Amino acid sequence: MIDFSLTEEQELFRNAVKTFAEQEVAPIAREYDEREEYPVHILRKLGELGYLGASLPVEAGGGGGGMIAAAIMSEEMGYASAGIYLGVYVHVFLALNAIARFGSDAQRASYLEPGIRGEKIGAWGFAEPDAGSDPGSMTTRAIRDGDDYIINGTKLYITNGSIADFVVATAITEPTLGMKGLSLFIIDTDRPGFSVARKLRKLGVRASDTAELAFQDCRVPKDAILGDENVGFANAMRTLTAGRIVSAAFALGTARAAFDQSVAHVKRRQAFGQPVGQFQGIQWQCADMALEIEAARLLMQKAAWLADEGLPHIKEASMAKLYATEMCARVTGQAVLLHGGSGYMMDSDIQRFYRDVKVMEIGEGTSHIQRNTIARQIGL
């Protein structure tokens, strides 16, 4: 039999994260969006409560909750604020997850353990000015020099870039191998040669910190390499596959927030002598929104279950990410329409949801990349 119920422990975790998001995140979401500033104290509090490591393996110092715990946290936090949660998402499910999977004992002690406690903040340095979804076009180089590597290059659109204590970044270590010559490095942001070239402003998720990073003769020790040399592309893809499931849950949470507010609005809003929710056209819009949210949930749950069972899930992760993020864009767009002029005003949560979600179709591989991945997985 198929069982979609959560365990008692998972339900307790959901309620705890939901309460935290309602009390600590939702009340400040609009303020930090307008300030275009990241509330670092939220990430610290999540660390103090033990939530940052809830999904990570026990052997790596985490709670062992797996992808189901990751999805629970992402949906509830995404419901409260996509912008604020984006910083947590990148810290945990990209930077820390990569170290948990591929790091040495020393790297786990130096970065993973304090990262789980919220004492150190991580960033994920993958995209470059001319190489977003095309890792074969990356130009950041890491050249071996004795017991060190010297790194030169630029990383762009890096979440947590100006607040991070360390960056897990890709760099070319063997140019003749193309993307197979990439390696992952853990780079402390206080290293000479590292700099934040500029902070970046965005259409949405404005509470998140985004920056361009520069490496100019940045010298790091050889033990800064994460995993083996020249396997960085494969390891980055493994990390991103897990991130795509989490991204689907993230989008699901934001879509659900827009839907809940829309249903409440059409029940309350009067027009032509009755609540607008009594009109069939409005009812059908809401029904379609509910349908799409439920379909996205099922795709996400299956991908998360496969991942936790150790079964192949590349196709399912891309399907979940693709459908959930595009669904979220559609649902938030309908939410603006259902709210009319009030949803278009800057003091409305609805317009913030609408602006925030577009990046979900871009990050962790664009919708085009997800379709390419699915096509390969079905034999094309």
N, C-alpha and C positions, 0 to 999 in steps of 0.2 A: 504493500500500500504506500501511496505517496503521502508524506506528512509535512505540512507547511507550518506547523506550530513551532514556537520557540521553546527551548528548555526553560526551566524555572530560572536558572542562572542568567540566560540570555535576556529573559523578560525583565529581570531585576536591573540588568545593565542598561537596557533600553530606557526604563523608567528613570534611572539615575542620570543618564545623558540628557534625556528630554527635559528633566527638571533643571539641570545645569544650563542648558541652552535657553530655556524660558526665562530663567532668573538672571543669568549673567551675560548672555549674548544678545538676545532679542532687544532688550531695552537700550542697548548702545549701538545697534546696527546702523540706524540712520545717521547718528552723530559721526561715527567713524567713516562712513561712506562720504559724508559731506566734507570731513576734514582730510580725506585721502591719507589716512594714517592707520597703521596697524596697531591694535591693542595687544601688545606683547604680554600683558598681564593675564590675558585669557589663556594663552598657550602655557604660561607658567602654572596657572591654577589647574589646568588639565593634567599637567605633569604631577603636581602635588597629590591629586586625587587618584593617580594611577591609570588614568584613561588613555594616555598616549601609547602605552605599551600593551593595551588590552588584547590587541589582535596579533601581536608578534609572538614568535615561538618561545616556549618556556625555556629552552636551552640557551636562548639569546637574552634571557632576562625579562621576557614579556609574559603576558597572561595566558597565552596559548589559545585565544579565542578564534583565531583564523579569520577567514574572509567573511564569515557571518557576523562576527563582532565588528569587523571593519565596516561592513555595510550598515549595520545598526547605527554606529556612531556617525557615519557620513550622512545618512538620511536625516537623523534628528538634528545634527548641527547645520546641515544644508537648509533645513526648514527655517532655522532662525536667521542665518546670514551666510550667503555664499561667499561674500568678500572676506569675512572674518575666518570662515572655515577653510578657505583656500590655503592660507598660511599653514594651518595645522595639517591639512591633507598632504602638501608637498613635504613638510618636515617629517611626517610619520611614514606615509605610504610610498614615498620615493626615496628620500635620503636615508632614513633609518631602516627602511625595509631592505634597501640594497646592502647596507652594512650588516644587517642581521643575516642575510642570505650568503654573502660572499666575504665578509670581513674576518680577519684573524682575531684571536683572543685579545691581543693588544689593542686592535682597532675597536673592538666591541667595548673594551673597558674605557677607552679614551673618548669615544663618541656615542656609542649606542646607549650605554648606561646613563650618562648625564643627559642624553637626548630624551630618553624615556622619562626622566625626572623633570624635564622642562628646563634644565639648567643650561643646556646648549641648544642653539637653534640651527637646523640644517637647511640647505638649499640644494636644488637639483640643477646642475649646469649642463644642459644638453643642447638647446637651440643656439644657433649663431646667426649673424646678420644675413648670410647667404645660404644657410643650411638649417632649415627648420625641420621639415619632414624628410629631408634627404641627408642622412648621416655621411653618405659618400662624398658630400661637398664640404665637410668640415675642414677647417684650416688650423684650428688650435693644435699646436705641436708640443710634444713632451720629448725632449732629447736627453738621453742618458749621459751623465757627466760624472764618472766615478761612482760614488755611492749615492748620488742625487739625480734628480731629473730637473731640467730647466724648461719651464712652460711659458709659451708665448701664444697669445690669441685673445679672442673676445667672445663672450657669451651674452646673448640678448634675451630679453623678456624673462628674466630669472626671478621667480617668486621667492620672497624672503631675501632677495639679493643684498639689500643694504642693511639688514638686521641680523644676518646669519653669522654664526661663529665658525661654521665650516661649510664647504660646498663639495658635494659629490659631483665631479665634472668629468666629461669625456675629453680625451685628447689623443691625437694620432701618435703612436709610438713606432709604427712601421708603415711608412707611406706607400711602399710597393704593394701592400695588401688591400688597399682601399679601405672600405668600412670594416673589413676583418682585421685591420691593423689598429683599431681603436682600443684604448685602455681606459679604465675608470680610476680616478684619483680622489682621495680625500684631502682637500686643501684648506688649511686654516686661513681665515680671512685676515689675520694679523701678520701674515707672511710678507716680508719685503717683496715688492713686485706685484702684489695683488692690490687692486683698487676698484672702487665703485665709480665707474665712469660717469654715470648719471642715473638719477631716479626717473622713472617713466610714469606718465599719467595715462589713464585708461578711460574707456567709455563706461565699463562696468567693473564689478568686483573692486571698487575703488578703495575699500578698506584694506585690501591686501597690498603688500609691499612688492614692487616690481622694479627691477634695475638692469642696467647694462654693466657687465663686469669685464675688467681688463686684466690680463696677465702679461707683464713685461719683465722678462728674465726672472720669473718667479721660481725660486729654487725650493724644491721639496725633497725630503729624503726618499730613498727607494722604497721604504716601508709605507709610504703614503699611497702606493698603488693598491687598489681594491680588487682582490682576486688576482688571477694571473695576467701577465702582460699579453696584449693582443686578443683578449677575449671580452673586451669591454662592450662591444656591440651586442653580443649574445646576452651578456648579463644585464645590460640596459634594457633589452627587449623583454627579458623575463620580468624585470621590475615593472616595466610599463604595462605588461599584460595584466599583472595584479592591479596596477593603478587604474586600468580601464574598468574593472569590475567596481572598484570603489567610486570611480567617476560616475558610473551609472546610478549608484545609490545616492550620491551627492545630488545629481540632477533630479532624481525621484523626489528627494526631500524638498527642493525648491519648487518643483511643479506642484507638489501636494500643498505647500503653503499658499501658492497662487490660487489653486482650486478651492481650498477651504475659505479663503477670503472672498472669492467670487460667489460661492454658493450663499454665504452669509449676506453678501451685498444684494443679490437678486431676490432674496427673501424679504429684505428690508426696504429696498428701493421701490417707491410707488410711481406708477405712470398709467395714465388712462384709467384711473379708478381702481387699480389693483397692483399687487406686487409684480414686478416684471418677471419674476420667476414663474408666474402662472401662464405666461405666453409659451406656446409650444416651441417656437423658434429658439427661445432662450433655454428651454428645457433640453432640447436636442444638443445645443452647444455644450451644456454642462454634462450631458450623458456621454458625449464624445470625449470630453476631457477625462471623465472618470474611467472610461474604457481604455484610453491610452495610458493612463497612469497604472492601471492594473496590468496591462500587457507588459509594460516596462518592468514592473516589479517581478513578474514571472521570469522574464529573461534574465534579470539580475540575480534572482534567487538560484536559478539553475546554474549559472556560471559560478557563483560563489560556492555552491554545493560541490560542483565538480572540482574546483580548486582545493577545497578542504579535503576531498576524498583522494587527492593526488592523481586525478584523472585528467586526460587532455582537455584543455579548455580555451585554446587560443581563439578558435572560431566563436565560441559562445561569449567570450569576454568582449570581442569586437562587436558582436551582434548586440549585446547588452548596452555597451557604451554608445554605439551608433544610434540605436533606437531611443534610448532613454534621453540622450542629450538633445536630439532633434525633437522628440516629444516635448521636452521641457520648453524649448523655444516656441513650439506651437501653442502649448497650454498657457504660457505667460502672455503670448500675443493675444490669445482669446480673452484672457483675464483683463487686459487693458481695455479691450473693446467692450466687455461686459460692464466695466466700471464707468465707461464713457469719459467725460472730461475730468472727473475726479481721479481716475486712474492715471491720467497724464500729468498730474501735478506733482511737483517735486517733494511735497510732504506726504505722498502716498507710498506705501510699501510696494504697491503693484508695479510702478514704474521702475523701482529698484530691481525687483525680480526680473523684469523684462530686459533691463540693461545687463544684469549680471550673467544671464544664462548664455549669451552668445559665445563667450569664451569656452564654454563646455564643449562646443562643437569643434573647437580648435585645439585645445590642449590634449596631451597624451595621444597625439595622432589625430589629424583632422578627420571629418566624416569621409573624405575621399580615401584617406589611408585605411580607415576601417573597412570600407567597401573593397579595396584592393586585397586586404588581408583575408576577408571572407571569401573572395573569389579564389584566392590561392588555396584556401582550406577545402573548397569544394571541387578542387582539381582543375581549375582554369588558369 
